[in-house]
Amino acid sequence: MKMLLALVLPLFAVASACAGNPAVKHSPEAAPVAVKPGIEVLRDMNFEPLKGMRVGLVTNPSGVDSHLKSTIEILFEAPEVNLVALYGPEHGVRGDVWAGDHVADSTDPVTGLPVFSLYGSTRQPTKEMLAGVDVMVYDIQDVGTRSYTFISTLGLVMRTCAEMGIEVMVLDRPNPLGGLKVEGPLVEPGFHSFVSQYRIPYVYGLTPGEVALLINGEGLNRGQKGDQEPLECKLSVIPMEGWTRDMLYAETGLPWVLPSPNIPTAESAICYPSAGLCGEMKDYLQIGIGYSLPFGVFGAEWVDSHKLIEKLYSYEIPGVDFREIHFKPFSGSQAGKLLHGVQYFYTDYEAAVITMTQFYVMQAIAELYPSRRPINISQPQGLFDKVCGTDYVRRTFGQTYKVSDIFEFWQKDVEDFRSMAEKYYLYKL
């Protein structure tokens, strides 16, 4: 690990971002390190691996260089590179589709290229979509959490390309959670879905390129429901330069372009696995979606903030602090209502088990308001089981609302996964 001085910036950045203040002043001692994303490394190679090739590109607005030029335009203008088609994941190639809405086939207004939807009638490209393509390039900023759909799109692209003998090239980007944070159980049989496509932990500590290498090498690419024979594609990764596993995004020197509407900052990516599971509970706690702190708060009209903070501090949770907050969402079912609750801050990111934050909040709410327990232990509840990758959490936590009853299960696969994944690391400390 780097010296303690070098860790001051990322920890401060995490705390401030969950506070909705991404503007962090960097001290000279903690100046950000310049990282080159894969698209810039490819450009430095004069696009040699793509010359003379007919190229398909899976991307969205987060696929940019360090000066915010889109990978679409970079490849479209590259000499001897024939960009022939674009492929839109959730939210679309240009980010003009809202969360959950279907993406339609279209024509890109800037380049005139055809755009094929990977979040509409199909989430796996058909062979017809890939006709005439020699290599499929993937360039999307990931958030490091299994339920975020872009790595699922990557795997389904890899499956069709494996069937057709088409190469897949991943232009690598940082994991905003860093390359050391691993949390959560592996997905169990019967619980694979587009939000839990691979048998990997909920937080997996890998870059997109490393994820691709892992699912290719370990036979994890078994389709959206995990019930097909694995397929291995021809795969290449253009790695970053300058990134190390202990970096959070604030240290990279790269601009953050939101990969989806509710991840407006790199620190929002850290908040996403900290609150997103709680957000699957309908008519329960508001977690900042439709407010300026997506995934950064927990609140409701009926919550007493003071009592909730007292209860949370009584648990002595490692690495996290809380403050009271009162807010009115500007969209969603709670729009215009004054909500009361807590905002959380990671004061020691290494010590914190970030995915447990939401479960501690649910435990505190259950103790303070026994009638507000939202989990139905007898039947699946929305996306909760799918996102968890198991029904054990619902069935067990839903009985007692005690973090101690699920913590060992939640973390049981972490070390084995970490040991297995190391052989796919492209970056060291």
C-alpha positions in Angstrom: 0.0 0.0 0.0 1.0 3.6 -0.5 2.2 5.7 2.5 -0.6 7.1 4.7 -0.2 10.5 3.3 -1.2 9.3 -0.2 -4.4 7.9 1.3 -5.7 11.1 2.7 -7.1 12.4 -0.6 -9.3 9.4 -1.5 -10.8 9.0 1.9 -11.6 12.7 2.1 -13.1 12.5 -1.4 -15.3 9.6 -0.4 -16.6 11.4 2.6 -17.2 14.7 0.8 -19.0 13.0 -2.2 -21.5 11.1 -0.1 -22.0 14.6 1.3 -22.8 15.9 -2.2 -19.6 17.9 -2.5 -17.4 16.4 -5.2 -15.2 19.6 -5.4 -12.3 18.5 -3.3 -9.2 20.6 -3.1 -6.0 18.6 -3.6 -3.0 19.3 -1.4 0.4 19.2 -3.1 1.3 16.1 -1.2 -1.8 14.3 -2.5 -1.8 15.5 -6.0 -3.7 13.2 -8.4 -1.8 10.8 -10.5 -2.3 11.0 -14.3 -3.9 7.8 -15.6 -4.3 7.0 -19.3 -7.5 5.1 -20.1 -7.4 2.4 -22.7 -8.7 4.6 -25.5 -5.7 6.9 -25.1 -3.3 4.0 -25.0 -4.8 2.7 -28.2 -4.4 6.1 -29.8 -0.7 6.1 -28.7 -0.4 2.8 -30.5 -1.6 4.6 -33.6 -4.7 2.3 -33.5 -2.5 -0.5 -34.9 -4.7 -3.4 -33.6 -7.7 -2.0 -35.5 -6.2 -0.9 -38.8 -8.0 -2.4 -41.7 -10.7 -3.8 -39.5 -14.5 -3.2 -39.6 -15.2 -2.1 -36.0 -18.3 -2.2 -33.9 -18.3 -0.1 -30.7 -20.3 -0.7 -27.5 -20.1 2.6 -25.6 -22.0 5.4 -23.9 -21.2 9.0 -22.9 -18.6 7.8 -20.3 -16.4 6.5 -23.2 -14.2 9.6 -23.5 -10.5 10.5 -23.4 -9.1 12.8 -20.7 -10.1 15.8 -22.7 -13.7 14.6 -23.0 -13.6 13.6 -26.6 -15.9 10.7 -27.3 -14.4 7.3 -28.2 -17.1 7.3 -31.0 -15.5 10.4 -32.7 -11.9 9.2 -31.9 -12.4 5.9 -33.7 -14.6 7.4 -36.4 -11.8 9.8 -37.3 -8.9 7.3 -36.8 -6.9 6.6 -40.0 -7.4 3.1 -41.5 -10.0 2.3 -38.9 -13.4 1.6 -40.3 -16.0 2.1 -37.6 -19.2 0.6 -39.0 -21.8 0.4 -36.2 -22.6 1.5 -32.6 -24.3 -0.6 -29.9 -26.3 1.0 -27.2 -26.5 -0.5 -23.6 -28.9 0.8 -21.0 -29.4 4.6 -21.3 -28.2 4.5 -24.9 -25.0 5.3 -26.8 -25.5 9.1 -26.2 -27.0 8.7 -22.8 -30.4 10.0 -23.9 -32.5 7.2 -22.5 -33.7 7.2 -18.9 -33.1 4.4 -16.4 -35.1 1.3 -17.3 -36.4 2.7 -20.5 -35.9 0.6 -23.6 -33.3 1.7 -26.1 -34.4 1.7 -29.7 -32.4 1.0 -32.9 -31.5 4.3 -34.5 -29.0 6.3 -36.5 -26.3 8.2 -34.7 -26.9 12.0 -35.5 -23.2 12.8 -35.4 -21.6 10.1 -37.4 -24.6 8.7 -39.4 -23.7 5.2 -38.2 -26.4 2.7 -37.4 -27.0 2.2 -33.7 -28.2 -1.2 -32.5 -30.0 -1.5 -29.2 -28.7 -3.9 -26.5 -31.4 -2.8 -24.1 -34.6 -3.3 -26.0 -36.2 -6.4 -27.5 -32.8 -8.2 -26.9 -30.0 -7.7 -24.5 -27.6 -10.0 -26.4 -26.7 -8.9 -29.9 -28.0 -11.0 -32.6 -25.8 -12.4 -35.4 -27.6 -10.1 -37.8 -26.5 -7.1 -35.7 -22.9 -8.1 -35.9 -22.8 -9.0 -39.6 -19.8 -7.5 -41.3 -18.0 -6.7 -38.0 -14.4 -7.9 -37.5 -13.9 -6.7 -34.0 -16.2 -5.4 -31.3 -14.7 -2.7 -29.1 -16.1 -2.1 -25.6 -15.5 1.3 -23.8 -17.7 2.1 -20.9 -16.9 3.4 -17.4 -17.9 0.7 -14.9 -18.9 1.3 -11.2 -17.5 -1.9 -9.7 -20.8 -3.4 -8.5 -22.3 -6.6 -9.9 -25.9 -5.3 -10.3 -24.8 -2.4 -12.6 -25.8 -3.7 -16.1 -22.9 -2.7 -18.3 -20.7 -5.7 -17.4 -23.7 -7.9 -18.2 -23.9 -6.3 -21.6 -20.2 -7.0 -22.1 -20.6 -10.7 -21.4 -23.6 -11.1 -23.7 -21.6 -9.3 -26.5 -18.8 -11.7 -25.8 -21.1 -14.7 -26.2 -22.4 -13.7 -29.6 -18.9 -12.8 -30.7 -17.7 -16.3 -29.5 -20.3 -17.9 -31.7 -19.3 -15.9 -34.7 -15.5 -15.9 -34.3 -15.4 -12.1 -33.8 -12.7 -10.6 -31.6 -13.7 -8.5 -28.6 -11.4 -5.6 -27.5 -12.0 -4.0 -24.1 -10.6 -0.5 -23.6 -9.9 -0.5 -19.9 -10.9 2.1 -17.4 -10.6 2.5 -13.6 -12.7 0.8 -11.0 -14.0 3.7 -9.0 -14.2 1.5 -5.9 -10.5 0.6 -6.3 -9.0 -2.7 -7.0 -8.9 -4.0 -3.4 -12.5 -3.7 -2.2 -14.4 -7.1 -2.5 -17.7 -7.7 -0.7 -20.7 -9.9 -1.0 -21.5 -13.5 -1.8 -21.2 -15.2 -5.2 -24.5 -15.6 -7.2 -26.2 -18.8 -6.4 -27.8 -21.2 -9.0 -31.3 -20.0 -9.9 -30.6 -16.4 -9.1 -28.7 -15.3 -12.2 -30.2 -12.4 -14.1 -29.2 -9.3 -16.0 -28.4 -7.7 -12.6 -26.5 -10.8 -11.3 -25.2 -12.4 -14.5 -21.9 -13.9 -13.2 -20.9 -15.9 -10.3 -18.9 -13.1 -8.8 -19.2 -11.0 -5.5 -21.5 -8.0 -5.3 -18.4 -5.8 -5.2 -15.6 -7.5 -7.2 -12.5 -5.2 -7.2 -11.8 -5.6 -10.9 -11.6 -3.3 -13.9 -13.8 -3.9 -16.9 -10.9 -5.5 -18.8 -10.1 -7.8 -15.8 -13.8 -8.8 -15.6 -13.8 -9.8 -19.2 -10.6 -11.9 -18.7 -12.2 -13.5 -15.6 -15.5 -14.5 -17.2 -13.7 -15.7 -20.3 -11.1 -17.7 -18.4 -13.3 -19.2 -15.7 -16.2 -20.2 -17.9 -18.6 -17.7 -16.2 -20.2 -16.5 -19.5 -23.3 -18.7 -19.3 -25.8 -16.2 -20.6 -28.2 -13.8 -18.9 -29.8 -16.5 -16.7 -26.6 -18.5 -16.1 -28.1 -21.6 -17.6 -26.2 -22.0 -20.9 -22.9 -23.6 -21.7 -20.1 -21.1 -21.3 -18.5 -19.7 -24.4 -15.0 -18.3 -24.7 -14.4 -15.5 -27.2 -11.2 -14.2 -28.7 -10.4 -11.4 -26.3 -7.9 -8.6 -26.1 -7.6 -5.8 -23.5 -6.0 -2.5 -24.0 -4.8 -1.7 -20.4 -4.6 1.7 -18.8 -1.3 3.3 -18.0 -0.6 4.6 -14.5 -3.5 2.9 -12.6 -2.8 0.9 -9.4 -5.1 -1.2 -7.4 -5.2 1.1 -4.4 -6.4 4.1 -6.4 -9.9 5.6 -6.0 -11.1 7.7 -8.9 -10.1 11.0 -7.3 -6.4 10.0 -7.7 -6.6 9.2 -11.4 -6.7 12.8 -12.7 -9.5 11.7 -15.1 -12.8 13.6 -15.5 -15.9 11.7 -14.4 -18.6 11.5 -17.0 -21.7 10.0 -15.5 -22.3 6.5 -17.0 -25.9 6.6 -15.9 -28.2 9.4 -14.5 -28.0 8.4 -10.9 -24.2 8.1 -10.7 -23.4 11.8 -11.2 -20.0 11.6 -9.5 -17.3 9.0 -9.0 -18.2 9.0 -5.3 -21.8 8.1 -6.2 -20.4 4.8 -7.4 -19.2 4.1 -3.8 -22.6 5.1 -2.5 -24.4 2.8 -5.0 -23.6 -0.5 -3.4 -24.0 1.1 0.1 -27.7 1.9 -0.4 -29.0 0.3 -3.6 -30.2 -2.9 -2.0 -32.3 -0.9 0.5 -33.7 0.9 -2.5 -35.3 -2.3 -3.8 -37.7 -2.2 -0.9 -40.9 -0.6 -2.3 -42.4 2.2 -0.2 -39.7 2.0 2.5 -36.7 4.4 2.8 -35.9 7.1 0.3 -32.2 6.8 -0.7 -31.7 10.0 -2.5 -32.9 9.1 -6.0 -34.7 12.1 -7.2 -32.7 14.3 -4.9 -29.1 15.7 -5.1 -27.6 12.8 -3.2 -28.4 9.6 -5.1 -27.7 6.6 -2.9 -26.2 9.0 -0.3 -29.0 9.2 2.3 -31.8 7.2 4.0 -35.0 9.0 4.9 -38.7 9.0 5.4 -41.5 11.3 6.6 -41.8 9.2 9.8 -38.2 8.9 10.8 -36.8 10.7 13.9 -33.2 11.6 12.7 -31.8 12.1 16.2 -33.0 8.7 17.4 -31.8 7.0 14.2 -28.3 8.5 14.5 -28.1 7.5 18.2 -29.1 3.9 17.3 -26.6 3.7 14.4 -23.7 5.0 16.6 -24.5 2.4 19.2 -23.5 -0.3 16.7 -19.9 1.2 16.5 -19.8 0.5 12.7 -16.2 0.6 11.4 -15.2 3.4 9.0 -18.6 5.2 8.7 -20.1 8.3 10.3 -23.6 9.8 10.1 -25.3 13.2 10.2 -28.9 14.1 10.4 -30.5 15.4 7.2 -33.9 16.8 6.2 -34.7 17.0 2.5 -37.4 17.2 -0.2 -37.0 15.0 -3.3 -37.8 16.9 -6.5 -38.9 13.8 -8.4 -40.3 10.3 -7.7 -43.1 9.1 -5.4 -41.8 11.3 -2.5 -41.4 14.5 -4.5 -42.1 17.6 -2.5 -42.4 15.7 0.8 -40.1 16.7 3.7 -38.2 13.6 4.7 -36.0 13.1 7.7 -33.1 10.7 8.0 -29.3 10.3 7.9 -26.5 11.0 5.5 -23.4 8.8 5.8 -19.7 9.4 5.3 -16.8 6.9 4.9 -14.1 8.2 7.2 -12.0 5.0 6.8 -12.8 3.4 3.5 -10.5 0.4 4.0 -12.1 -0.5 7.3 -15.7 0.0 6.1 -17.7 -2.8 4.7 -19.7 -0.5 2.4 -22.4 -2.9 1.4 -23.3 -3.4 5.1 -24.2 0.3 5.6 -27.7 -0.2 4.3 -28.3 -3.3 6.5 -27.2 -1.4 9.6 -29.7 1.3 8.7 -32.4 -1.3 8.2 -31.6 -2.9 11.5 -31.8 0.5 13.3 -35.1 1.3 11.6 -36.5 -2.2 12.6 -35.5 -1.6 16.2 -37.0 1.9 16.3 -40.1 1.2 14.2 -41.0 -2.5 14.4 -44.1 -2.0 12.2 -41.9 -0.7 9.4 -40.2 -3.9 8.6 -40.4 -4.3 4.8 -39.1 -7.7 4.0 -41.5 -10.6 3.3 -39.6 -13.7 4.2 -42.1 -16.0 2.5 -41.9 -14.8 -1.0 -39.5 -13.0 -3.4 -39.6 -9.2 -3.1 -39.0 -7.2 -6.3 -35.4 -7.3 -7.4 -34.0 -7.8 -4.0 -33.2 -11.5 -4.3 -31.9 -11.0 -7.9 -29.6 -8.2 -6.8 -28.3 -10.1 -3.8 -27.9 -13.2 -6.0 -29.5 -15.3 -3.3 -32.7 -15.5 -1.2 -30.7 -16.3 2.0 -30.4 -12.6 2.9 -34.1 -12.0 2.6 -35.1 -15.1 4.5 -32.5 -14.7 7.3 -32.3 -10.9 7.7 -36.0 -10.6 7.2 -36.6 -12.7 10.4 -34.3 -10.8 12.8 -33.1 -7.6 11.1 -29.7 -8.3 12.7 -26.6 -7.6 10.6 -24.7 -10.2 12.7 -27.0 -12.9 11.3 -26.0 -12.3 7.7 -22.5 -10.8 7.9 -20.6 -14.1 7.8 -22.7 -15.4 4.9 -22.3 -12.1 3.0 -18.5 -12.2 3.3 -18.0 -16.0 3.0 -16.8 -16.1 -0.6 -14.6 -13.0 -0.6 -11.1 -14.5 0.1 -11.6 -17.4 -2.2 -12.7 -15.1 -5.0 -9.9 -12.7 -4.4 -7.4 -15.6 -4.6 -8.9 -16.9 -7.9 -9.2 -13.5 -9.5 -5.6 -12.5 -8.9 -4.4 -14.4 -12.0 -6.4 -12.0 -14.1 -5.0 -8.8 -12.6 -3.5 -6.4 -15.1 -2.4 -3.9 -12.4 -0.5 -4.2 -9.2 -0.4 -2.0 -6.0 
